[in-house]
Amino acid sequence: MRGSIMLVMVLGLGAMAASAQNAPPMSRVPAPAARTVSPQLSQALAIDWQAQYRKEVEKNQGLRGENDGLRHQLAEYTRRGGSLVHAYCETRTVSRNTAGASNDCARDGYTCEPVSGLCRTSANDSDQCSDGFLLDIDHCVPRP
């Protein structure tokens, strides 16, 4: 059995070799011809680095000007009286804002209201009155 398998294999290899000898020779495929680039196209593809640099410098100058304008606008928003000024309670009786201004709420008998950051103008209980003041219906009055 082994011998017959070997014989079949040898015969198969011999047939393949014989058919390879009878095959027509392979033809060579010519290489594509090199293309030449026209001088106009070559010039168009060349990058003018100095022009690119000048363009980037101009762009950066424009961005610097825009940044300066935005800084000025932000400064206007956050200055005293500006629209982005926020109040907060620095202490129980002092209201301060992000522009640096402050108000002593105790002078009028009230405390600072923590939600708005402003001095109260009315009170619901005596804890909302500053030291030395008492609640009288809805406002703080000096102690007798």
Summary of the structure (lengths in Angstrom):
residues: 144
radius of gyration: 46.0
end to end distance: 128.6
largest distance: 130.0
contacts: 295
relative contact order: 0.06
helix: 45%
strand: 18%
